Amino acid sequence: MRFDYSSVTPESVRETVRVAIAECDALVEGVETARSHTWDTTMGPLDAIDAITTRAYGEGPFLSRAHPDADVRIAAQEAEQEITAWQSDLVFRGDLYESVRAFAATDEAAGLDGERARLLAFTLRDFRRAGHELDAERREELQAMRRRLAELGIAFQRNLDEDRSGLDLRTDEFDGLPETYVSALGDGAEAGTKHVSLDYPDYFPFMDLALDRDARRRLQFAYYTRVVAENRPILEEAVALRRRIAGVFGLDSWAAYAMEEKMAKHPGNVEAFFADLEPGLQAGAEPELADLRDALGHDDLQAWDQRHLHAAIKRERFGIDQMEVADYFPLDEVLAGLLAITGEVFGLAYRRLDDATTWHPDVTAWAIDDAATGTHLADFFLDLHPREAKYGHAAAFRLVAGHRADSGYVNPVTAILANFTKPTHDAPSLLKHEEVVTFFHEFGHVLHNSLGRTELVRFTGINTEWDFVEAPSQIMEHWCWDPDVLRRFARHHRTGEPIPEDLVERLVAARDLHQSLFWLRQVSFGQLDLRLHGTEDDSDLDRINRETSELSGLPFHEGTFYPAGFAHLFGYDAGYYGYLWSKVYGDDMFSRFAAEGVLSPEVGAAYRRAVLEPGGSRDAMDLLRDFLDREPNQDAFLANLGIG
């Protein structure tokens, strides 16, 4: 039975979460007071809690990002805080831990295999990481440190959110910027100046287009030193706290503690990953740096030159007009092409659900069926156009978790929120090519969540290792660059002519421009994160900042401390490597499609069976080995950069 989103009110959102928490409390109490500890009295209820809280999120808190009614959004935000706090506290319940430990000692537990054995092992790991195997004094110390870390993370982000610094610049310092950019800026403190903030919509266009090199230097300096006074001591305390928490568990680094749950397993594997990548990227970066120096006209290439020169070379060399490109990507045709291609490759059939109720008239609902059997597999919503107070980026959200229940298989439900241009009376919604790539990427999350067929919620769909979860989405991006694939759906919205092959070739060439430098920058961020949380007991954050920055191939910007503004050091701590890690393995998976047929249904079926359907029920590295029939490697990633 589908949820009626048209009837949602602030009170219904609150009631949804109240009821869910009450149901979960009853399940927890049942586990804690059970006379005998069996799968059905212990582990089954814990997995059911995941199903209940996921559904409650989809019917309530999710709407804080999408509902048009401000009162509903406010209620949803409050409900999200309530249910998130309840979920966070669950793992600290001592009686619950004792019940699970008692079950783990039974003969039934010893005989478990597959998903059920994995759930027991993972649950015991969760409790261990929460400190239940520590003595009372150390457990109390651990919880105090965790609370302090949470406070530091909130303060670090709040300082960034509240920062209003930037530069006040004279009119002549805006040469190269369009008038629309300059006129949209606020006035500076002095007459005749405009204020350029450090927010992305101000900062990046200025660094891309401003001809005044010294103004770019000063703006980058401001960006790389923002909130240093406030955030540097917060970061120092957080790094020290993380090291102390790891020490409580007998580990030599926070990275070792954080990676236990990830695909990488251990920081040594990430260090080896970077060591294998860096030489190839550095070799690829040499001619790219020479290209930038040629454009600059001398050898004094600096960090504040890179974006500007890259943008100028791209315009001059490839002459791509993004609006001309968008004429070939009307949204309805892109969606039809996306569904046709994924249907053909993965053996799926799609149905629009015109009778489904949604939270806004712009939203459409769809069903996914297995093409061979007609079995209904999943539903998804598409909410693709901007509106006031809606989530401002593009992302996929899980609303219902797929799992096996007594009544049969509970099909998953997913939603994509995006902000593509709305159609008008004169023209359809036209997507820039980068938006087409984004759409395919997010639909990869839909497929991953929809095609999982696990028994347990803990391992369904996208519930896989954090540093692998992007790979099944990044693989989808490859179809957006293939001329044969694009000709299937990229047609001019007025003439119906397919996109010219020359235009596709220029798009691909522009994408590949200076890519080694781009990925070296990602390596530098990943290494910064890794060294801050590694085994070296090094309080010299300035040295770490300088040395990792220089991995990017450009000189260090003297006097700056970028980490103070690097929000990913809270939340992605000891995990920023995952962005590049999942990209490499996504490219490796696509290499089989490239070798055997980009649109091969046979390869698609193998990928669906080996990677998507198991979700997190097996280690991601094992899923890769099954699909590739070999050890995963970095060859495809490097070859795509022309440095393999």
FIRO-841464 format. One line per field, with one value per residue (C-alpha): chain; x, y, z; residue in one letter. Coordinates in steps of 0.25 Angstrom, whole numbers, plus 5000, padded with zeros to 4 digits. Each point is the difference from the previous one (the first is absolute). Layout:
chaine = (A,...)
xx = (X,...)
yy = (Y,...)
zz = (Z,...)
residu = (A,...)
***
This chain:
chaine = (A,A,A,A,A,A,A,A,A,A,A,A,A,A,A,A,A,A,A,A,A,A,A,A,A,A,A,A,A,A,A,A,A,A,A,A,A,A,A,A,A,A,A,A,A,A,A,A,A,A,A,A,A,A,A,A,A,A,A,A,A,A,A,A,A,A,A,A,A,A,A,A,A,A,A,A,A,A,A,A,A,A,A,A,A,A,A,A,A,A,A,A,A,A,A,A,A,A,A,A,A,A,A,A,A,A,A,A,A,A,A,A,A,A,A,A,A,A,A,A,A,A,A,A,A,A,A,A,A,A,A,A,A,A,A,A,A,A,A,A,A,A,A,A,A,A,A,A,A,A,A,A,A,A,A,A,A,A,A,A,A,A,A,A,A,A,A,A,A,A,A,A,A,A,A,A,A,A,A,A,A,A,A,A,A,A,A,A,A,A,A,A,A,A,A,A,A,A,A,A,A,A,A,A,A,A,A,A,A,A,A,A,A,A,A,A,A,A,A,A,A,A,A,A,A,A,A,A,A,A,A,A,A,A,A,A,A,A,A,A,A,A,A,A,A,A,A,A,A,A,A,A,A,A,A,A,A,A,A,A,A,A,A,A,A,A,A,A,A,A,A,A,A,A,A,A,A,A,A,A,A,A,A,A,A,A,A,A,A,A,A,A,A,A,A,A,A,A,A,A,A,A,A,A,A,A,A,A,A,A,A,A,A,A,A,A,A,A,A,A,A,A,A,A,A,A,A,A,A,A,A,A,A,A,A,A,A,A,A,A,A,A,A,A,A,A,A,A,A,A,A,A,A,A,A,A,A,A,A,A,A,A,A,A,A,A,A,A,A,A,A,A,A,A,A,A,A,A,A,A,A,A,A,A,A,A,A,A,A,A,A,A,A,A,A,A,A,A,A,A,A,A,A,A,A,A,A,A,A,A,A,A,A,A,A,A,A,A,A,A,A,A,A,A,A,A,A,A,A,A,A,A,A,A,A,A,A,A,A,A,A,A,A,A,A,A,A,A,A,A,A,A,A,A,A,A,A,A,A,A,A,A,A,A,A,A,A,A,A,A,A,A,A,A,A,A,A,A,A,A,A,A,A,A,A,A,A,A,A,A,A,A,A,A,A,A,A,A,A,A,A,A,A,A,A,A,A,A,A,A,A,A,A,A,A,A,A,A,A,A,A,A,A,A,A,A,A,A,A,A,A,A,A,A,A,A,A,A,A,A,A,A,A,A,A,A,A,A,A,A,A,A,A,A,A,A,A,A,A,A,A,A,A,A,A,A,A,A,A,A,A,A,A,A,A,A,A,A,A,A,A,A,A,A,A,A,A,A,A,A,A,A,A,A,A,A,A,A,A,A,A,A,A,A,A,A,A,A,A,A,A,A,A,A,A,A,A,A,A,A,A,A,A,A,A,A,A,A,A,A,A,A,A,A,A,A,A,A,A,A,A,A,A,A)
xx = (5000,5006,5001,4991,5009,4989,4994,5012,4999,5010,4992,5000,5016,5001,4990,5008,5013,4993,4993,5013,5008,4989,5000,5016,5000,4990,5009,5012,4993,4996,5015,5005,4989,4999,5001,5008,5009,4997,5001,4985,5001,5013,5006,4987,4994,5013,4999,4986,5003,5009,4988,4990,5010,5003,4985,4997,5011,4994,4986,5005,5014,5003,4990,5009,5007,4988,4987,4994,4994,5009,4993,5002,5014,5003,4992,5008,5013,4996,4996,5013,5008,4991,5001,5015,5003,4992,5008,5013,4997,4996,5014,5003,4989,5007,4988,4999,5014,4999,4988,5008,5012,4991,4995,5014,5003,4989,5001,4991,5009,5012,4992,4997,5005,4999,4992,4996,5014,5005,4989,5004,5015,4997,4991,5010,5010,4991,4999,5015,5003,4990,5009,4991,5013,5007,4999,4990,5010,5006,4986,4996,5013,4997,4985,5005,5011,4989,4991,5011,5003,4986,5000,5013,4994,4988,5009,5010,4988,4993,5012,5001,4985,5000,5013,4997,5015,5005,5006,4995,5005,5000,4993,5012,5004,4988,5005,4996,4987,4987,4992,4989,5010,5005,4986,4995,5011,4997,5007,5014,5003,5006,4993,5002,5003,4993,5001,5004,4997,5006,4987,5001,4991,5010,5013,5001,4995,5010,5012,4996,4998,5007,5011,5007,5010,5003,4985,4999,5012,4993,4987,5006,5008,4987,4994,5012,5000,4985,4997,5014,4999,4987,5002,5015,4999,4987,5007,5012,4991,4992,5013,5005,4987,4999,5014,4996,4987,5008,5010,4988,4998,5015,5001,5012,4991,4987,5001,5001,4988,4992,5003,4996,4986,5005,5004,5014,5001,5013,5008,5011,4991,4997,5015,5003,4988,5006,5014,4995,4993,5009,5011,4991,4992,5013,5005,4987,5001,5013,4995,4987,5009,5008,4987,4996,5013,4999,4987,5006,5011,5011,5004,4995,4987,4993,4988,4991,5003,4995,4985,5001,5010,4992,4987,5007,5006,4987,4993,5011,5003,4986,4991,4988,4988,4992,4987,5002,5003,4988,4991,5003,4996,4985,4997,4988,5009,5012,4990,4995,5014,5005,4988,5002,5015,4999,4988,5007,5013,4995,4987,4990,4987,4995,4985,4996,4991,4990,4991,5011,4998,5013,5004,5000,4994,5013,5003,4998,5000,5005,5000,5012,4996,5009,4999,5001,4990,4991,5003,4999,5013,5000,4994,5006,4997,5006,4999,5009,4997,5004,4990,5001,5007,5002,5013,5010,5008,4998,4999,4993,4992,4996,4985,4997,5011,4998,5000,4993,4988,4990,4990,5010,5011,4999,5003,5010,4996,5010,4999,5009,5000,5006,4999,5000,4994,4985,4993,4993,4989,5011,5010,5002,5009,5014,5011,5015,5008,5006,4985,4998,5012,4994,4987,5006,5009,4988,4992,5012,4996,4985,5005,5009,4989,4989,5006,5006,4993,5005,4993,5004,4999,5014,5006,4989,5004,5009,5003,5014,5013,5001,5012,4993,4986,5004,5006,4986,4997,5013,4999,4987,5007,5008,4988,4998,5013,4999,4995,4992,4993,4997,4995,4989,4993,5008,4992,4998,4987,4996,5006,5000,5014,5010,5011,5012,5011,5010,4993,5001,5015,5002,4992,5009,5012,4996,4997,5014,5007,5010,4994,5013,5001,4985,5002,5014,4992,4991,5012,5005,4987,5000,5014,4997,4989,5008,5012,4992,4994,5012,5010,5009,4999,5002,4994,5007,4987,5007,5011,4989,4992,5012,5005,4986,4997,5012,4996,4990,5012,4999,5008,4994,4992,5009,4993,4988,4993,4990,4996,4992,4990,5000,4986,5003,5010,4987,4991,5010,5012,5009,4991,5002,5008,4986,4997,5012,4999,4986,5003,5012,4991,4988,5010,5005,4986,4996,5013,4992,4989,5010,5007,4987,4990,4996,4986,5001,4988,5009,5010,4989,4993,5014,5001,4986,5002,5014,5000,4986,4992,5009,5001,5008,4998,5014,5013,5001,5013,4994,4989,5010,5008,4987,4997,5013,5005,5014,5006,4995,5011,5002,5003,4987,5000,5014,4997,4989,5009,5010,5010,4998)
yy = (5000,5013,5012,5012,5012,5009,4999,5004,5010,5005,4992,4987,5002,5000,4989,4991,5002,4998,4987,4995,5003,4993,4988,4999,5002,4988,4992,5004,4997,4986,4997,5004,4993,4987,4987,4993,5006,4995,5007,5003,5006,5008,5002,5000,5012,5008,4999,5003,5013,5004,4998,5008,5012,5000,5001,5010,5009,4999,5003,5012,5005,4999,5010,5011,5000,5000,5004,5013,5004,5007,4994,4986,5002,5006,4988,4991,5006,4998,4986,4997,5005,4991,4987,5002,5002,4987,4992,5006,4996,4986,4994,5005,4992,4991,4990,4999,4996,4990,4994,4999,4994,4990,4996,4999,4990,4990,4988,5007,5012,4991,4993,5013,5003,5010,5013,4995,4997,5013,5008,4994,5003,5014,5003,4995,5008,5013,4997,4998,5013,5007,4995,4989,4991,5011,5002,5010,5011,4999,4999,5013,5006,4995,5006,5013,5001,4996,5011,5010,4996,5003,5013,5004,4995,5009,5012,4998,5000,5011,5009,4997,5002,5014,5005,5012,5004,5003,5011,5014,5003,5012,5000,4998,4988,4993,4999,4987,4998,5002,5012,4991,4994,5014,5006,4989,5002,5008,5014,5000,5008,5011,5008,4995,4985,4987,4989,4986,4990,4986,4993,4991,5009,5012,4993,4990,5009,5010,4990,4995,5013,5012,5005,5008,4990,5007,5000,4985,4998,5009,4993,4986,5005,5004,4987,4991,5008,5001,4998,4996,5006,4993,4987,4996,4998,4992,4991,4998,4996,4990,4994,4997,4995,4990,4995,4998,4993,4990,4998,4996,4988,4997,5006,5008,5010,5006,4995,4986,5002,5007,4990,4987,5002,5004,4993,5004,4993,5006,5013,4992,4996,5015,5003,4990,5005,5014,4994,4993,5012,5011,4997,4999,5013,5007,4996,5004,5013,5004,5004,5006,5009,5004,5003,5010,5006,5002,5007,5009,5004,4997,4990,5006,4992,5001,4993,5013,4998,4986,5002,5012,4994,4987,5007,5009,4989,4992,5011,5003,4986,4993,5012,4993,5008,4993,5006,4994,4987,5001,5001,4985,4996,5003,4994,4991,4994,4998,4993,4991,4996,4998,4990,4993,4998,4995,4991,4994,4998,4995,4993,5010,5006,5013,5005,5014,5000,5010,4997,5001,5012,5009,5012,5010,5000,5000,4987,4987,4986,4987,4985,4991,4986,4988,5000,4985,4996,5012,5000,5013,5004,5015,5014,5013,5015,5011,5014,5007,5015,5011,5007,5009,4993,4987,4992,5007,4989,4987,4987,4987,4997,4986,5001,4985,4989,4987,4988,4986,5000,4990,5006,4999,5009,5015,5007,5012,5015,5011,5014,5009,5015,5009,5014,5000,5012,5000,4999,5013,5003,5002,4989,4987,4998,4999,4994,5004,4988,5000,4999,4988,4993,5004,4994,4987,5000,5001,4990,4990,5002,4997,4987,4996,5002,4994,4987,4995,4987,4997,4994,5011,5015,5001,4996,5004,5008,5012,4995,4996,5005,5015,5001,4991,5006,5011,4989,4995,5015,5004,4988,5006,5013,4993,4998,5015,5001,4989,5006,4987,5001,5015,4998,4992,5012,5013,5007,5015,5004,5008,4992,4986,4999,4991,5006,5002,4990,5012,5007,4987,4999,5014,4997,4988,5008,5011,4990,4994,5014,5000,4988,4995,5013,4999,4986,5004,5011,4989,4992,5012,5001,4985,5000,5012,4993,4987,5007,5008,4987,4990,4994,5011,5008,5013,5013,5008,5002,5011,4990,4990,5011,5005,4986,4994,5013,4999,4986,5008,5004,5015,5008,5002,5013,5006,5004,4992,4989,4993,4989,5011,5001,4985,4996,4985,4999,4998,4989,4995,4999,4989,4997,5011,4990,4993,5010,4996,4986,4998,5007,4990,4988,5006,5001,4986,4995,5007,4995,4987,5007,5007,4987,4991,5010,5014,4996,4985,4994,4988,5009,5008,4987,4996,5013,5001,4986,5001,5015,5006,4988,4996,5014,5000,4985,4997,5009,5009,4995,4986,5006,5006,4987,4993,5010,5002,4985,5006,5009,5015,5010,5014,4997,5005,5013,5004,4995,5010,5011,4996,4995,4986)
zz = (5000,4996,5009,4998,4999,4997,5014,5008,5010,5011,5010,4992,4998,5015,5002,4990,5008,5014,4995,4994,5013,5008,4991,5001,5015,5001,4992,5008,5013,4994,4997,5014,5008,4991,5008,4990,4989,4986,4987,5000,5014,4998,4986,4992,5009,4998,4985,5000,5008,4987,4991,5009,5002,4985,4996,5011,4994,4986,5005,5009,5002,4985,4997,5007,4987,4990,5005,4995,5014,5009,5013,4995,4997,5014,5006,4992,5004,5015,4997,4994,5012,5009,4992,4997,5015,5003,4990,5005,5014,4997,4999,5014,5007,5010,5001,4985,4999,5011,4992,4987,5007,5006,4987,4994,5010,4996,4991,4990,4998,4998,4989,4992,4986,4989,5004,5013,5005,4994,5007,5014,4997,4996,5012,5010,4993,5001,5015,5002,4992,5010,5012,5006,5001,5008,5015,5005,5002,4986,4994,5007,4995,4986,5000,5005,4989,4990,5005,5000,4985,4996,5007,4992,4987,5002,5004,4988,4990,5007,4998,4986,4998,5007,4993,4992,4997,4986,4992,4996,4986,4991,4987,4992,5007,4994,4986,4993,5009,4993,5004,5006,5010,5004,5001,5009,5011,5012,5002,5008,5012,4991,4990,4986,5004,5000,5010,4995,5010,5002,4996,4988,4991,5002,5002,4989,4988,5005,5000,4986,4993,5007,4992,5012,5005,5013,5003,4998,5009,5011,4999,5001,5012,5007,4996,5005,5013,5003,5015,5003,5014,5003,4994,5001,5015,4998,4989,5009,5012,4991,4994,5014,5005,4989,5003,5014,4996,4991,5012,5009,4991,4999,4986,4995,4992,4997,4986,5005,5008,4990,4988,5007,4995,4986,4987,5002,5014,5004,4997,4995,4988,4997,5001,4990,4991,5000,4998,4987,4995,5002,4991,4988,5004,5002,4986,4994,5007,4994,4986,5006,5009,4987,4993,5011,5000,4985,5002,5011,4992,5011,5010,5012,5001,5013,5007,4997,4985,4998,4999,4992,4989,5000,4997,4989,4993,5000,4994,4989,4997,4999,4998,5008,5002,5011,4995,4986,5007,5008,4988,4998,5013,5003,5014,4995,4989,5010,5009,4989,4996,5014,5002,4987,5001,5015,4996,4989,5007,5013,4996,5006,4996,5005,5002,5004,5012,4996,5012,5011,5009,5001,5009,4988,4986,4994,5005,4992,5005,4993,5002,4996,4996,4996,4984,4999,5011,5002,5015,5007,5006,5005,4999,4999,4999,4992,5005,4990,5000,5010,5009,5012,5012,4993,5002,4991,4994,4994,5008,5002,5012,5006,5004,5002,5002,4992,5008,5002,5010,5004,4990,4988,4995,5004,4987,5002,4997,4996,4997,4991,5004,4989,4995,4985,4993,4999,4986,4995,4990,4989,5004,5007,5012,4993,5008,4999,4997,5015,5004,4992,5006,5014,4996,4996,5013,5009,4992,5003,5015,4997,4993,5011,5010,4991,4995,5013,5004,5014,5012,5010,5000,5006,4986,4990,4988,5003,5014,4996,5004,5001,4991,4989,5000,4989,4990,4995,4997,4994,4990,4995,4996,4989,4991,4999,4992,4990,4986,4997,5013,4998,4986,5006,5008,4998,4989,4997,5007,4987,4988,5006,4994,5009,5007,4990,5003,4999,5012,5008,4997,5005,5012,5003,4997,5009,5011,4999,5001,5011,5007,5006,5008,5004,5006,5006,5008,5005,5004,5007,5008,5003,5005,5009,5006,5001,5007,5009,5005,4998,5009,5001,5013,4993,5005,4989,4992,4991,4995,4997,4993,4992,4996,4996,4992,4992,4995,4991,4991,5003,5010,5014,5002,5011,5013,4998,5008,4991,5010,5009,4989,4995,5005,4996,5012,5008,4995,4990,5010,4995,4989,4990,4991,4997,4989,4992,5005,4995,4987,4997,5002,4993,4988,5002,4999,4988,4993,4998,4993,4991,4997,4997,4996,5006,4999,5002,5007,5003,5008,5006,5005,5006,5007,5005,5006,5005,5005,5002,5005,5011,5006,5013,5002,4996,5000,4989,4996,4998,4992,4990,4999,4996,4990,4994,5002,5004,5011,4998,4996,4996,4985,4994,5009,4995,4986,4999,5004,4988,5010,5001)
residu = (M,R,F,D,Y,S,S,V,T,P,E,S,V,R,E,T,V,R,V,A,I,A,E,C,D,A,L,V,E,G,V,E,T,A,R,S,H,T,W,D,T,T,M,G,P,L,D,A,I,D,A,I,T,T,R,A,Y,G,E,G,P,F,L,S,R,A,H,P,D,A,D,V,R,I,A,A,Q,E,A,E,Q,E,I,T,A,W,Q,S,D,L,V,F,R,G,D,L,Y,E,S,V,R,A,F,A,A,T,D,E,A,A,G,L,D,G,E,R,A,R,L,L,A,F,T,L,R,D,F,R,R,A,G,H,E,L,D,A,E,R,R,E,E,L,Q,A,M,R,R,R,L,A,E,L,G,I,A,F,Q,R,N,L,D,E,D,R,S,G,L,D,L,R,T,D,E,F,D,G,L,P,E,T,Y,V,S,A,L,G,D,G,A,E,A,G,T,K,H,V,S,L,D,Y,P,D,Y,F,P,F,M,D,L,A,L,D,R,D,A,R,R,R,L,Q,F,A,Y,Y,T,R,V,V,A,E,N,R,P,I,L,E,E,A,V,A,L,R,R,R,I,A,G,V,F,G,L,D,S,W,A,A,Y,A,M,E,E,K,M,A,K,H,P,G,N,V,E,A,F,F,A,D,L,E,P,G,L,Q,A,G,A,E,P,E,L,A,D,L,R,D,A,L,G,H,D,D,L,Q,A,W,D,Q,R,H,L,H,A,A,I,K,R,E,R,F,G,I,D,Q,M,E,V,A,D,Y,F,P,L,D,E,V,L,A,G,L,L,A,I,T,G,E,V,F,G,L,A,Y,R,R,L,D,D,A,T,T,W,H,P,D,V,T,A,W,A,I,D,D,A,A,T,G,T,H,L,A,D,F,F,L,D,L,H,P,R,E,A,K,Y,G,H,A,A,A,F,R,L,V,A,G,H,R,A,D,S,G,Y,V,N,P,V,T,A,I,L,A,N,F,T,K,P,T,H,D,A,P,S,L,L,K,H,E,E,V,V,T,F,F,H,E,F,G,H,V,L,H,N,S,L,G,R,T,E,L,V,R,F,T,G,I,N,T,E,W,D,F,V,E,A,P,S,Q,I,M,E,H,W,C,W,D,P,D,V,L,R,R,F,A,R,H,H,R,T,G,E,P,I,P,E,D,L,V,E,R,L,V,A,A,R,D,L,H,Q,S,L,F,W,L,R,Q,V,S,F,G,Q,L,D,L,R,L,H,G,T,E,D,D,S,D,L,D,R,I,N,R,E,T,S,E,L,S,G,L,P,F,H,E,G,T,F,Y,P,A,G,F,A,H,L,F,G,Y,D,A,G,Y,Y,G,Y,L,W,S,K,V,Y,G,D,D,M,F,S,R,F,A,A,E,G,V,L,S,P,E,V,G,A,A,Y,R,R,A,V,L,E,P,G,G,S,R,D,A,M,D,L,L,R,D,F,L,D,R,E,P,N,Q,D,A,F,L,A,N,L,G,I,G)
***
